[in-house]
Every structure is written in C-alpha cells, then in structure tokens.
C-alpha cells in the first residue's frame, strides 16, 4: 500500500472541527484523565485534529469518485460513544480514521482501545485510514482492517492501556518507500 496525500479541509470544515472540539471536550475529559492528560487545550487540539482528519479523508474519497456520507459532527455524551466507523460510503464500506501529528516526541503511531473490535475481529468491509497531520503535506495510509490485525503492539508509553500501530511497521510490512506518492 502507498501513502496518499490528503487534500486540505475547507475553511468551513475547519470551523466545524473547531466548534466540535469546543463543545465535545467536556464529554471526553474523563477518558483523557485515565491517560493522565488534564490539559483541556491539549484535549481540544486532539479532538480538532481527529475531526479534521475525518474531513480530509472525506475530501479524499470525494476526489476519488467515492460516495461517503459526511463526518458526524454531533456531540454525544459519554454513554452514547461507540466504536462505530467514522465515515460510511453509500456502498457500506466502513472507514475508521485515526490521526497522529508528526510533531510528537514519539514516532508516528495510531492508538486504539484494546477492546475496539477493529483490533480483535475486524469485519471484511472495515478499512483504516491512518493519517499523519502537520507534515508538509498531510498523508494517509489505507488498509483493510483485517490486513493489519498482526501489526498492533503495546505503546512505548508503558502506562497507556492501548494497542498501537507504528508507521515504521507499515513501511516495513508493506515494503514502502519513505517518500509520499
């Protein structure tokens, strides 16, 4: 699999992401506190980047003549959150978007909850878009969720109860060049 350059989000989409992050931060604070993250500005930034990635993938799919439904911008309370896909196409392809920033002190990687069905028994129509933001040109890797089931590792940050896919493993497992195409 290659990496694909993502189109920018529109200004309108960026504003939606900002509003979404502002209003949903309160419903995510408890989950972040379990990871020893108490800085609400950092939490907002993470939420913003996650939703921004969804819009960029949405735009990528539209530009690729796919027919996705737009990202969900509803703010759900804690008990209504789920592991449902982030984007759905009209032909029932379920897309899970994960994002990371290449400005982190850790290697590029994507975190998953250990109980996420994607990491245990992914279904045939589930795909993962692993996006990297803050690069000169944001990009994504696209994989069937079934193809990456053996790529999950424990996080470098030992106190996290997560499963992780590292970019270096994608490059190694897919024998990818280190430049974007």
VMD Tcl script that builds the backbone (N, CA, C; Angstrom):
set m [mol new atoms 543]
animate dup $m
set s [atomselect $m all]
$s set {name element resname resid chain x y z} {
  {N N UNK 1 A 0.837 -1.179 0.000}
  {CA C UNK 1 A 0.000 0.000 0.000}
  {C C UNK 1 A 0.878 1.237 0.000}
  {N N UNK 2 A 0.458 2.234 -0.730}
  {CA C UNK 2 A 1.171 3.507 -0.787}
  {C C UNK 2 A 0.601 4.471 0.230}
  {N N UNK 3 A 1.314 5.550 0.419}
  {CA C UNK 3 A 0.704 6.626 1.175}
  {C C UNK 3 A 0.118 7.605 0.175}
  {N N UNK 4 A -0.976 8.200 0.568}
  {CA C UNK 4 A -1.701 9.112 -0.297}
  {C C UNK 4 A -1.736 10.491 0.340}
  {N N UNK 5 A -1.439 11.505 -0.455}
  {CA C UNK 5 A -1.515 12.886 0.017}
  {C C UNK 5 A -2.987 13.234 0.194}
  {N N UNK 6 A -3.303 13.899 1.301}
  {CA C UNK 6 A -4.683 14.288 1.586}
  {C C UNK 6 A -4.941 15.729 1.155}
  {N N UNK 7 A -6.112 15.986 0.601}
  {CA C UNK 7 A -6.459 17.385 0.296}
  {C C UNK 7 A -6.754 18.142 1.586}
  {N N UNK 8 A -6.542 19.428 1.539}
  {CA C UNK 8 A -6.841 20.278 2.692}
  {C C UNK 8 A -8.337 20.270 2.990}
  {N N UNK 9 A -8.661 20.504 4.224}
  {CA C UNK 9 A -10.055 20.741 4.592}
  {C C UNK 9 A -10.403 22.163 4.176}
  {N N UNK 10 A -11.655 22.401 3.897}
  {CA C UNK 10 A -12.097 23.754 3.556}
  {C C UNK 10 A -12.134 24.603 4.826}
  {N N UNK 11 A -12.211 25.902 4.671}
  {CA C UNK 11 A -12.315 26.788 5.838}
  {C C UNK 11 A -13.580 26.467 6.633}
  {N N UNK 12 A -14.663 26.184 5.938}
  {CA C UNK 12 A -15.915 25.823 6.605}
  {C C UNK 12 A -15.730 24.550 7.432}
  {N N UNK 13 A -15.088 23.542 6.847}
  {CA C UNK 13 A -14.835 22.290 7.570}
  {C C UNK 13 A -13.955 22.527 8.792}
  {N N UNK 14 A -12.946 23.377 8.660}
  {CA C UNK 14 A -12.078 23.692 9.799}
  {C C UNK 14 A -12.866 24.359 10.922}
  {N N UNK 15 A -13.791 25.248 10.562}
  {CA C UNK 15 A -14.621 25.909 11.581}
  {C C UNK 15 A -15.530 24.898 12.271}
  {N N UNK 16 A -16.095 23.970 11.496}
  {CA C UNK 16 A -16.910 22.907 12.102}
  {C C UNK 16 A -16.081 22.076 13.080}
  {N N UNK 17 A -14.848 21.763 12.701}
  {CA C UNK 17 A -13.957 20.978 13.572}
  {C C UNK 17 A -13.664 21.734 14.862}
  {N N UNK 18 A -13.442 23.027 14.737}
  {CA C UNK 18 A -13.149 23.837 15.925}
  {C C UNK 18 A -14.351 23.869 16.862}
  {N N UNK 19 A -15.538 24.085 16.309}
  {CA C UNK 19 A -16.756 24.081 17.132}
  {C C UNK 19 A -16.980 22.714 17.767}
  {N N UNK 20 A -16.779 21.672 16.998}
  {CA C UNK 20 A -16.947 20.316 17.505}
  {C C UNK 20 A -16.011 20.077 18.697}
  {N N UNK 21 A -14.752 20.477 18.558}
  {CA C UNK 21 A -13.777 20.289 19.636}
  {C C UNK 21 A -14.172 21.094 20.871}
  {N N UNK 22 A -14.602 22.327 20.666}
  {CA C UNK 22 A -15.005 23.184 21.789}
  {C C UNK 22 A -16.135 22.559 22.603}
  {N N UNK 23 A -17.136 22.037 21.899}
  {CA C UNK 23 A -18.322 21.544 22.579}
  {C C UNK 23 A -18.223 20.095 23.042}
  {N N UNK 24 A -17.305 19.344 22.471}
  {CA C UNK 24 A -17.230 17.930 22.874}
  {C C UNK 24 A -16.120 17.662 23.884}
  {N N UNK 25 A -15.295 18.643 24.181}
  {CA C UNK 25 A -14.189 18.411 25.112}
  {C C UNK 25 A -14.703 17.917 26.462}
  {N N UNK 26 A -15.799 18.461 26.932}
  {CA C UNK 26 A -16.325 18.093 28.252}
  {C C UNK 26 A -16.763 16.624 28.300}
  {N N UNK 27 A -17.180 16.074 27.159}
  {CA C UNK 27 A -17.611 14.672 27.133}
  {C C UNK 27 A -16.422 13.714 27.007}
  {N N UNK 28 A -15.224 14.251 26.847}
  {CA C UNK 28 A -14.029 13.425 26.671}
  {C C UNK 28 A -13.023 13.543 27.808}
  {N N UNK 29 A -13.224 14.497 28.701}
  {CA C UNK 29 A -12.251 14.773 29.759}
  {C C UNK 29 A -11.961 13.528 30.596}
  {N N UNK 30 A -12.966 12.794 31.005}
  {CA C UNK 30 A -12.743 11.613 31.853}
  {C C UNK 30 A -11.862 10.575 31.169}
  {N N UNK 31 A -12.080 10.359 29.887}
  {CA C UNK 31 A -11.286 9.369 29.150}
  {C C UNK 31 A -9.825 9.819 29.074}
  {N N UNK 32 A -9.611 11.098 28.826}
  {CA C UNK 32 A -8.248 11.625 28.765}
  {C C UNK 32 A -7.564 11.581 30.128}
  {N N UNK 33 A -8.327 11.809 31.190}
  {CA C UNK 33 A -7.743 11.764 32.529}
  {C C UNK 33 A -7.223 10.374 32.867}
  {N N UNK 34 A -7.850 9.345 32.307}
  {CA C UNK 34 A -7.350 7.981 32.507}
  {C C UNK 34 A -5.946 7.821 31.932}
  {N N UNK 35 A -5.597 8.699 30.976}
  {CA C UNK 35 A -4.268 8.679 30.354}
  {C C UNK 35 A -3.367 9.755 30.950}
  {N N UNK 36 A -3.765 10.268 32.098}
  {CA C UNK 36 A -3.012 11.329 32.778}
  {C C UNK 36 A -2.924 12.605 31.946}
  {N N UNK 37 A -3.939 12.874 31.157}
  {CA C UNK 37 A -3.992 14.110 30.390}
  {C C UNK 37 A -5.095 14.981 30.979}
  {N N UNK 38 A -4.691 16.106 31.574}
  {CA C UNK 38 A -5.636 17.002 32.229}
  {C C UNK 38 A -5.724 18.361 31.531}
  {N N UNK 39 A -4.873 18.601 30.574}
  {CA C UNK 39 A -4.817 19.877 29.875}
  {C C UNK 39 A -5.946 19.948 28.839}
  {N N UNK 40 A -6.973 20.746 29.137}
  {CA C UNK 40 A -8.134 20.802 28.249}
  {C C UNK 40 A -7.794 21.376 26.875}
  {N N UNK 41 A -6.811 22.257 26.796}
  {CA C UNK 41 A -6.411 22.795 25.481}
  {C C UNK 41 A -5.795 21.691 24.623}
  {N N UNK 42 A -5.014 20.812 25.242}
  {CA C UNK 42 A -4.426 19.671 24.516}
  {C C UNK 42 A -5.533 18.713 24.066}
  {N N UNK 43 A -6.512 18.489 24.929}
  {CA C UNK 43 A -7.631 17.612 24.585}
  {C C UNK 43 A -8.401 18.195 23.401}
  {N N UNK 44 A -8.676 19.500 23.436}
  {CA C UNK 44 A -9.374 20.163 22.316}
  {C C UNK 44 A -8.585 20.011 21.023}
  {N N UNK 45 A -7.260 20.190 21.129}
  {CA C UNK 45 A -6.425 20.066 19.934}
  {C C UNK 45 A -6.510 18.648 19.369}
  {N N UNK 46 A -6.455 17.647 20.243}
  {CA C UNK 46 A -6.557 16.254 19.786}
  {C C UNK 46 A -7.900 15.997 19.102}
  {N N UNK 47 A -8.977 16.488 19.707}
  {CA C UNK 47 A -10.313 16.301 19.129}
  {C C UNK 47 A -10.410 17.019 17.779}
  {N N UNK 48 A -9.881 18.241 17.741}
  {CA C UNK 48 A -9.880 19.015 16.492}
  {C C UNK 48 A -9.138 18.252 15.396}
  {N N UNK 49 A -7.945 17.759 15.716}
  {CA C UNK 49 A -7.156 17.060 14.706}
  {C C UNK 49 A -7.835 15.771 14.238}
  {N N UNK 50 A -8.495 15.076 15.158}
  {CA C UNK 50 A -9.212 13.864 14.765}
  {C C UNK 50 A -10.337 14.161 13.790}
  {N N UNK 51 A -11.124 15.190 14.085}
  {CA C UNK 51 A -12.242 15.546 13.198}
  {C C UNK 51 A -11.722 16.130 11.886}
  {N N UNK 52 A -10.634 16.908 11.951}
  {CA C UNK 52 A -10.023 17.459 10.738}
  {C C UNK 52 A -9.570 16.326 9.818}
  {N N UNK 53 A -8.987 15.288 10.398}
  {CA C UNK 53 A -8.566 14.124 9.607}
  {C C UNK 53 A -9.756 13.481 8.917}
  {N N UNK 54 A -10.879 13.390 9.632}
  {CA C UNK 54 A -12.079 12.812 9.026}
  {C C UNK 54 A -12.512 13.628 7.806}
  {N N UNK 55 A -12.497 14.953 7.919}
  {CA C UNK 55 A -12.888 15.784 6.779}
  {C C UNK 55 A -11.897 15.673 5.636}
  {N N UNK 56 A -10.612 15.565 5.938}
  {CA C UNK 56 A -9.618 15.420 4.880}
  {C C UNK 56 A -9.791 14.083 4.152}
  {N N UNK 57 A -10.068 13.025 4.902}
  {CA C UNK 57 A -10.322 11.724 4.280}
  {C C UNK 57 A -11.622 11.783 3.470}
  {N N UNK 58 A -12.643 12.433 4.014}
  {CA C UNK 58 A -13.902 12.638 3.290}
  {C C UNK 58 A -13.626 13.324 1.945}
  {N N UNK 59 A -12.826 14.392 1.958}
  {CA C UNK 59 A -12.495 15.105 0.716}
  {C C UNK 59 A -11.694 14.220 -0.229}
  {N N UNK 60 A -10.782 13.427 0.315}
  {CA C UNK 60 A -10.000 12.487 -0.496}
  {C C UNK 60 A -10.925 11.495 -1.201}
  {N N UNK 61 A -11.885 10.952 -0.455}
  {CA C UNK 61 A -12.831 9.989 -1.041}
  {C C UNK 61 A -13.674 10.643 -2.131}
  {N N UNK 62 A -14.150 11.856 -1.871}
  {CA C UNK 62 A -14.923 12.570 -2.895}
  {C C UNK 62 A -14.086 12.774 -4.158}
  {N N UNK 63 A -12.823 13.179 -3.985}
  {CA C UNK 63 A -11.928 13.397 -5.125}
  {C C UNK 63 A -11.589 12.099 -5.851}
  {N N UNK 64 A -11.795 10.961 -5.172}
  {CA C UNK 64 A -11.527 9.638 -5.760}
  {C C UNK 64 A -12.800 9.005 -6.306}
  {N N UNK 65 A -13.830 9.817 -6.478}
  {CA C UNK 65 A -15.120 9.366 -7.013}
  {C C UNK 65 A -15.809 8.320 -6.154}
  {N N UNK 66 A -15.569 8.374 -4.853}
  {CA C UNK 66 A -16.304 7.536 -3.905}
  {C C UNK 66 A -17.456 8.379 -3.380}
  {N N UNK 67 A -18.385 7.742 -2.716}
  {CA C UNK 67 A -19.557 8.475 -2.225}
  {C C UNK 67 A -19.717 8.280 -0.719}
  {N N UNK 68 A -18.923 9.018 0.054}
  {CA C UNK 68 A -19.041 8.911 1.512}
  {C C UNK 68 A -20.124 9.843 2.049}
  {N N UNK 69 A -20.683 9.447 3.171}
  {CA C UNK 69 A -21.522 10.373 3.927}
  {C C UNK 69 A -20.566 11.289 4.687}
  {N N UNK 70 A -20.966 12.523 4.966}
  {CA C UNK 70 A -20.044 13.435 5.671}
  {C C UNK 70 A -19.775 12.995 7.108}
  {N N UNK 71 A -18.679 13.485 7.678}
  {CA C UNK 71 A -18.365 13.163 9.080}
  {C C UNK 71 A -19.491 13.609 10.009}
  {N N UNK 72 A -19.658 12.859 11.058}
  {CA C UNK 72 A -20.666 13.155 12.078}
  {C C UNK 72 A -20.124 14.247 12.988}
  {N N UNK 73 A -20.874 15.330 13.123}
  {CA C UNK 73 A -20.436 16.419 13.999}
  {C C UNK 73 A -21.363 16.577 15.205}
  {N N UNK 74 A -22.134 15.550 15.474}
  {CA C UNK 74 A -22.958 15.564 16.686}
  {C C UNK 74 A -22.052 15.346 17.896}
  {N N UNK 75 A -22.365 16.038 18.979}
  {CA C UNK 75 A -21.628 15.863 20.231}
  {C C UNK 75 A -22.434 14.892 21.083}
  {N N UNK 76 A -21.842 13.743 21.366}
  {CA C UNK 76 A -22.522 12.698 22.129}
  {C C UNK 76 A -22.050 12.705 23.573}
  {N N UNK 77 A -22.939 12.340 24.470}
  {CA C UNK 77 A -22.490 12.192 25.850}
  {C C UNK 77 A -21.716 10.881 25.964}
  {N N UNK 78 A -21.051 10.721 27.061}
  {CA C UNK 78 A -20.120 9.599 27.260}
  {C C UNK 78 A -20.767 8.240 26.988}
  {N N UNK 79 A -21.967 8.032 27.457}
  {CA C UNK 79 A -22.569 6.697 27.328}
  {C C UNK 79 A -23.039 6.384 25.901}
  {N N UNK 80 A -23.082 7.383 25.033}
  {CA C UNK 80 A -23.512 7.150 23.652}
  {C C UNK 80 A -22.347 7.071 22.667}
  {N N UNK 81 A -21.116 7.098 23.160}
  {CA C UNK 81 A -19.957 6.957 22.277}
  {C C UNK 81 A -19.792 5.482 21.930}
  {N N UNK 82 A -19.203 5.231 20.772}
  {CA C UNK 82 A -19.088 3.846 20.332}
  {C C UNK 82 A -17.831 3.664 19.481}
  {N N UNK 83 A -17.626 2.449 19.038}
  {CA C UNK 83 A -16.531 2.131 18.134}
  {C C UNK 83 A -17.007 2.119 16.681}
  {N N UNK 84 A -18.156 2.718 16.424}
  {CA C UNK 84 A -18.658 2.777 15.053}
  {C C UNK 84 A -17.643 3.461 14.146}
  {N N UNK 85 A -17.787 3.225 12.857}
  {CA C UNK 85 A -16.876 3.833 11.895}
  {C C UNK 85 A -17.044 5.355 11.886}
  {N N UNK 86 A -16.014 6.035 11.414}
  {CA C UNK 86 A -16.041 7.494 11.323}
  {C C UNK 86 A -16.740 7.961 10.059}
  {N N UNK 87 A -16.550 7.216 8.978}
  {CA C UNK 87 A -17.178 7.538 7.696}
  {C C UNK 87 A -17.778 6.264 7.117}
  {N N UNK 88 A -18.832 6.449 6.387}
  {CA C UNK 88 A -19.513 5.332 5.738}
  {C C UNK 88 A -19.765 5.734 4.295}
  {N N UNK 89 A -19.533 4.815 3.372}
  {CA C UNK 89 A -19.829 5.115 1.972}
  {C C UNK 89 A -21.207 4.558 1.629}
  {N N UNK 90 A -21.742 5.009 0.516}
  {CA C UNK 90 A -23.074 4.551 0.115}
  {C C UNK 90 A -23.086 3.061 -0.216}
  {N N UNK 91 A -21.931 2.470 -0.498}
  {CA C UNK 91 A -21.884 1.019 -0.749}
  {C C UNK 91 A -21.454 0.249 0.509}
  {N N UNK 92 A -21.654 0.868 1.698}
  {CA C UNK 92 A -21.472 0.242 3.009}
  {C C UNK 92 A -20.021 -0.118 3.348}
  {N N UNK 93 A -19.067 0.644 2.837}
  {CA C UNK 93 A -17.689 0.498 3.272}
  {C C UNK 93 A -17.543 1.351 4.525}
  {N N UNK 94 A -17.034 0.736 5.583}
  {CA C UNK 94 A -16.892 1.416 6.877}
  {C C UNK 94 A -15.451 1.861 7.035}
  {N N UNK 95 A -15.277 3.156 7.229}
  {CA C UNK 95 A -13.943 3.747 7.288}
  {C C UNK 95 A -13.693 4.284 8.686}
  {N N UNK 96 A -12.589 3.819 9.256}
  {CA C UNK 96 A -12.155 4.252 10.582}
  {C C UNK 96 A -10.927 5.138 10.371}
  {N N UNK 97 A -11.017 6.375 10.804}
  {CA C UNK 97 A -9.939 7.343 10.597}
  {C C UNK 97 A -9.183 7.522 11.910}
  {N N UNK 98 A -7.887 7.325 11.857}
  {CA C UNK 98 A -7.010 7.568 13.009}
  {C C UNK 98 A -5.989 8.613 12.577}
  {N N UNK 99 A -5.651 9.496 13.496}
  {CA C UNK 99 A -4.699 10.545 13.133}
  {C C UNK 99 A -3.579 10.635 14.150}
  {N N UNK 100 A -2.462 11.160 13.685}
  {CA C UNK 100 A -1.351 11.489 14.573}
  {C C UNK 100 A -0.678 12.736 14.021}
  {N N UNK 101 A 0.116 13.340 14.856}
  {CA C UNK 101 A 0.876 14.517 14.468}
  {C C UNK 101 A 2.343 14.145 14.420}
  {N N UNK 102 A 3.025 14.529 13.363}
  {CA C UNK 102 A 4.449 14.197 13.310}
  {C C UNK 102 A 5.287 15.181 14.122}
  {N N UNK 103 A 4.624 16.001 14.931}
  {CA C UNK 103 A 5.346 16.903 15.832}
  {C C UNK 103 A 5.440 16.331 17.245}
  {N N UNK 104 A 5.003 15.094 17.410}
  {CA C UNK 104 A 5.056 14.444 18.717}
  {C C UNK 104 A 6.483 14.007 19.028}
  {N N UNK 105 A 6.768 13.820 20.302}
  {CA C UNK 105 A 8.091 13.313 20.675}
  {C C UNK 105 A 8.185 11.802 20.449}
  {N N UNK 106 A 7.047 11.182 20.186}
  {CA C UNK 106 A 7.011 9.744 19.903}
  {C C UNK 106 A 6.987 9.522 18.392}
  {N N UNK 107 A 7.384 8.341 17.940}
  {CA C UNK 107 A 7.306 8.057 16.498}
  {C C UNK 107 A 5.846 8.104 16.034}
  {N N UNK 108 A 5.646 8.380 14.759}
  {CA C UNK 108 A 4.288 8.400 14.223}
  {C C UNK 108 A 3.608 7.070 14.520}
  {N N UNK 109 A 2.431 7.171 15.138}
  {CA C UNK 109 A 1.708 5.966 15.546}
  {C C UNK 109 A 0.248 6.313 15.756}
  {N N UNK 110 A -0.582 5.265 15.793}
  {CA C UNK 110 A -2.023 5.432 15.960}
  {C C UNK 110 A -2.490 4.538 17.091}
  {N N UNK 111 A -3.222 5.139 18.031}
  {CA C UNK 111 A -3.675 4.434 19.235}
  {C C UNK 111 A -5.083 3.876 19.057}
  {N N UNK 112 A -5.294 2.699 19.602}
  {CA C UNK 112 A -6.598 2.040 19.573}
  {C C UNK 112 A -6.919 1.555 20.981}
  {N N UNK 113 A -8.185 1.587 21.331}
  {CA C UNK 113 A -8.621 0.997 22.591}
  {C C UNK 113 A -8.448 -0.522 22.474}
  {N N UNK 114 A -7.996 -1.188 23.526}
  {CA C UNK 114 A -7.788 -2.634 23.433}
  {C C UNK 114 A -9.072 -3.421 23.178}
  {N N UNK 115 A -10.224 -2.856 23.550}
  {CA C UNK 115 A -11.499 -3.540 23.328}
  {C C UNK 115 A -12.170 -3.148 22.005}
  {N N UNK 116 A -11.489 -2.330 21.195}
  {CA C UNK 116 A -12.036 -1.928 19.900}
  {C C UNK 116 A -12.144 -3.167 19.009}
  {N N UNK 117 A -13.336 -3.457 18.474}
  {CA C UNK 117 A -13.494 -4.635 17.608}
  {C C UNK 117 A -12.521 -4.666 16.424}
  {N N UNK 118 A -12.063 -3.498 15.968}
  {CA C UNK 118 A -11.084 -3.469 14.873}
  {C C UNK 118 A -9.805 -4.208 15.238}
  {N N UNK 119 A -9.455 -4.199 16.502}
  {CA C UNK 119 A -8.197 -4.812 16.937}
  {C C UNK 119 A -8.365 -6.278 17.323}
  {N N UNK 120 A -9.600 -6.756 17.295}
  {CA C UNK 120 A -9.873 -8.130 17.731}
  {C C UNK 120 A -10.386 -8.981 16.568}
  {N N UNK 121 A -11.543 -8.633 16.034}
  {CA C UNK 121 A -12.152 -9.364 14.916}
  {C C UNK 121 A -12.755 -8.380 13.910}
  {N N UNK 122 A -11.917 -7.734 13.102}
  {CA C UNK 122 A -12.443 -6.766 12.140}
  {C C UNK 122 A -13.266 -7.444 11.054}
  {N N UNK 123 A -14.255 -6.749 10.596}
  {CA C UNK 123 A -15.119 -7.264 9.527}
  {C C UNK 123 A -14.528 -6.928 8.156}
  {N N UNK 124 A -14.980 -7.655 7.172}
  {CA C UNK 124 A -14.453 -7.550 5.806}
  {C C UNK 124 A -14.580 -6.137 5.226}
  {N N UNK 125 A -15.658 -5.431 5.525}
  {CA C UNK 125 A -15.900 -4.125 4.912}
  {C C UNK 125 A -15.355 -2.956 5.739}
  {N N UNK 126 A -14.445 -3.229 6.685}
  {CA C UNK 126 A -13.842 -2.193 7.526}
  {C C UNK 126 A -12.449 -1.842 7.006}
  {N N UNK 127 A -12.229 -0.549 6.830}
  {CA C UNK 127 A -10.938 -0.049 6.378}
  {C C UNK 127 A -10.431 0.992 7.362}
  {N N UNK 128 A -9.115 1.061 7.485}
  {CA C UNK 128 A -8.484 2.027 8.372}
  {C C UNK 128 A -7.688 3.010 7.521}
  {N N UNK 129 A -7.917 4.284 7.771}
  {CA C UNK 129 A -7.129 5.351 7.165}
  {C C UNK 129 A -6.259 5.917 8.281}
  {N N UNK 130 A -4.969 5.684 8.207}
  {CA C UNK 130 A -4.019 6.140 9.221}
  {C C UNK 130 A -3.383 7.421 8.707}
  {N N UNK 131 A -3.794 8.558 9.264}
  {CA C UNK 131 A -3.380 9.855 8.737}
  {C C UNK 131 A -2.268 10.467 9.576}
  {N N UNK 132 A -1.440 11.235 8.904}
  {CA C UNK 132 A -0.372 11.986 9.561}
  {C C UNK 132 A -0.593 13.462 9.231}
  {N N UNK 133 A -0.849 14.238 10.277}
  {CA C UNK 133 A -1.032 15.675 10.131}
  {C C UNK 133 A 0.281 16.384 10.429}
  {N N UNK 134 A 0.306 17.664 10.187}
  {CA C UNK 134 A 1.466 18.515 10.467}
  {C C UNK 134 A 2.670 18.176 9.602}
  {N N UNK 135 A 2.504 17.297 8.658}
  {CA C UNK 135 A 3.565 17.052 7.697}
  {C C UNK 135 A 3.493 18.193 6.675}
  {N N UNK 136 A 4.529 18.328 5.854}
  {CA C UNK 136 A 4.471 19.362 4.817}
  {C C UNK 136 A 3.196 19.183 3.997}
  {N N UNK 137 A 2.909 17.942 3.675}
  {CA C UNK 137 A 1.651 17.596 3.010}
  {C C UNK 137 A 1.043 16.450 3.812}
  {N N UNK 138 A -0.077 16.682 4.490}
  {CA C UNK 138 A -0.700 15.596 5.261}
  {C C UNK 138 A -0.982 14.394 4.354}
  {N N UNK 139 A -0.821 13.196 4.924}
  {CA C UNK 139 A -0.998 11.991 4.120}
  {C C UNK 139 A -1.691 10.913 4.929}
  {N N UNK 140 A -2.081 9.857 4.217}
  {CA C UNK 140 A -2.764 8.737 4.857}
  {C C UNK 140 A -2.298 7.421 4.251}
  {N N UNK 141 A -2.363 6.382 5.063}
  {CA C UNK 141 A -2.194 5.004 4.613}
  {C C UNK 141 A -3.578 4.381 4.664}
  {N N UNK 142 A -3.903 3.579 3.678}
  {CA C UNK 142 A -5.217 2.926 3.632}
  {C C UNK 142 A -4.999 1.419 3.690}
  {N N UNK 143 A -5.684 0.792 4.637}
  {CA C UNK 143 A -5.560 -0.663 4.799}
  {C C UNK 143 A -6.902 -1.270 5.164}
  {N N UNK 144 A -7.102 -2.485 4.721}
  {CA C UNK 144 A -8.206 -3.272 5.248}
  {C C UNK 144 A -7.890 -3.543 6.719}
  {N N UNK 145 A -8.892 -3.424 7.566}
  {CA C UNK 145 A -8.674 -3.665 8.997}
  {C C UNK 145 A -8.189 -5.096 9.241}
  {N N UNK 146 A -8.595 -6.024 8.397}
  {CA C UNK 146 A -8.149 -7.417 8.545}
  {C C UNK 146 A -6.659 -7.565 8.251}
  {N N UNK 147 A -6.134 -6.743 7.337}
  {CA C UNK 147 A -4.731 -6.855 6.941}
  {C C UNK 147 A -3.757 -6.392 8.017}
  {N N UNK 148 A -4.217 -5.581 8.962}
  {CA C UNK 148 A -3.298 -5.013 9.960}
  {C C UNK 148 A -3.432 -5.673 11.331}
  {N N UNK 149 A -4.223 -6.699 11.443}
  {CA C UNK 149 A -4.526 -7.306 12.738}
  {C C UNK 149 A -3.257 -7.745 13.485}
  {N N UNK 150 A -2.210 -8.121 12.771}
  {CA C UNK 150 A -0.963 -8.563 13.409}
  {C C UNK 150 A 0.019 -7.414 13.658}
  {N N UNK 151 A -0.351 -6.203 13.304}
  {CA C UNK 151 A 0.561 -5.062 13.437}
  {C C UNK 151 A 0.450 -4.358 14.779}
  {N N UNK 152 A -0.555 -4.671 15.572}
  {CA C UNK 152 A -0.755 -3.979 16.847}
  {C C UNK 152 A 0.334 -4.366 17.842}
  {N N UNK 153 A 0.836 -3.347 18.524}
  {CA C UNK 153 A 1.885 -3.539 19.531}
  {C C UNK 153 A 1.494 -2.774 20.789}
  {N N UNK 154 A 2.184 -3.031 21.884}
  {CA C UNK 154 A 1.985 -2.201 23.078}
  {C C UNK 154 A 2.599 -0.815 22.836}
  {N N UNK 155 A 2.088 0.199 23.495}
  {CA C UNK 155 A 2.643 1.549 23.311}
  {C C UNK 155 A 4.009 1.714 23.976}
  {N N UNK 156 A 4.802 2.621 23.435}
  {CA C UNK 156 A 6.092 2.943 24.054}
  {C C UNK 156 A 5.885 3.555 25.435}
  {N N UNK 157 A 4.820 4.331 25.575}
  {CA C UNK 157 A 4.475 4.924 26.860}
  {C C UNK 157 A 3.757 3.839 27.654}
  {N N UNK 158 A 4.475 3.185 28.531}
  {CA C UNK 158 A 4.023 1.963 29.204}
  {C C UNK 158 A 2.733 2.116 30.007}
  {N N UNK 159 A 2.465 3.312 30.540}
  {CA C UNK 159 A 1.275 3.465 31.381}
  {C C UNK 159 A -0.027 3.528 30.579}
  {N N UNK 160 A 0.045 3.567 29.269}
  {CA C UNK 160 A -1.169 3.582 28.455}
  {C C UNK 160 A -1.698 2.168 28.251}
  {N N UNK 161 A -2.979 2.000 28.425}
  {CA C UNK 161 A -3.636 0.728 28.131}
  {C C UNK 161 A -4.216 0.840 26.722}
  {N N UNK 162 A -3.387 0.665 25.731}
  {CA C UNK 162 A -3.764 0.844 24.330}
  {C C UNK 162 A -3.094 -0.204 23.472}
  {N N UNK 163 A -3.565 -0.274 22.234}
  {CA C UNK 163 A -2.871 -1.004 21.183}
  {C C UNK 163 A -2.426 0.053 20.182}
  {N N UNK 164 A -1.281 -0.174 19.556}
  {CA C UNK 164 A -0.692 0.849 18.704}
  {C C UNK 164 A -0.215 0.240 17.393}
  {N N UNK 165 A -0.387 0.995 16.311}
  {CA C UNK 165 A 0.264 0.680 15.040}
  {C C UNK 165 A 1.286 1.786 14.816}
  {N N UNK 166 A 2.532 1.391 14.554}
  {CA C UNK 166 A 3.611 2.346 14.306}
  {C C UNK 166 A 3.860 2.479 12.809}
  {N N UNK 167 A 4.124 3.710 12.375}
  {CA C UNK 167 A 4.374 3.968 10.955}
  {C C UNK 167 A 5.555 3.153 10.448}
  {N N UNK 168 A 6.578 3.004 11.252}
  {CA C UNK 168 A 7.750 2.238 10.811}
  {C C UNK 168 A 7.370 0.796 10.467}
  {N N UNK 169 A 6.368 0.238 11.153}
  {CA C UNK 169 A 5.923 -1.122 10.848}
  {C C UNK 169 A 5.132 -1.172 9.547}
  {N N UNK 170 A 4.384 -0.117 9.255}
  {CA C UNK 170 A 3.673 -0.059 7.970}
  {C C UNK 170 A 4.696 -0.072 6.844}
  {N N UNK 171 A 5.702 0.768 6.967}
  {CA C UNK 171 A 6.738 0.852 5.929}
  {C C UNK 171 A 7.432 -0.496 5.775}
  {N N UNK 172 A 7.753 -1.116 6.896}
  {CA C UNK 172 A 8.445 -2.424 6.866}
  {C C UNK 172 A 7.535 -3.510 6.294}
  {N N UNK 173 A 6.311 -3.602 6.793}
  {CA C UNK 173 A 5.390 -4.674 6.376}
  {C C UNK 173 A 4.930 -4.522 4.929}
  {N N UNK 174 A 4.863 -3.306 4.455}
  {CA C UNK 174 A 4.388 -3.072 3.080}
  {C C UNK 174 A 5.518 -2.805 2.113}
  {N N UNK 175 A 6.738 -2.779 2.638}
  {CA C UNK 175 A 7.915 -2.505 1.820}
  {C C UNK 175 A 7.718 -1.199 1.032}
  {N N UNK 176 A 7.354 -0.173 1.771}
  {CA C UNK 176 A 7.080 1.133 1.171}
  {C C UNK 176 A 8.340 1.972 1.067}
  {N N UNK 177 A 8.398 2.821 0.028}
  {CA C UNK 177 A 9.469 3.818 0.030}
  {C C UNK 177 A 9.174 4.832 1.130}
  {N N UNK 178 A 10.137 5.582 1.529}
  {CA C UNK 178 A 9.937 6.532 2.628}
  {C C UNK 178 A 9.411 7.879 2.147}
  {N N UNK 179 A 9.093 8.041 0.861}
  {CA C UNK 179 A 8.540 9.299 0.370}
  {C C UNK 179 A 7.075 9.098 -0.043}
  {N N UNK 180 A 6.294 10.172 0.015}
  {CA C UNK 180 A 4.867 10.096 -0.346}
  {C C UNK 180 A 4.720 10.114 -1.860}
  {N N UNK 181 A 3.702 9.417 -2.342}
  {CA C UNK 181 A 3.412 9.423 -3.785}
  {C C UNK 181 A 2.055 10.044 -4.029}
}
mol reanalyze $m
mol bondsrecalc $m
mol representation Tube
mol addrep $m
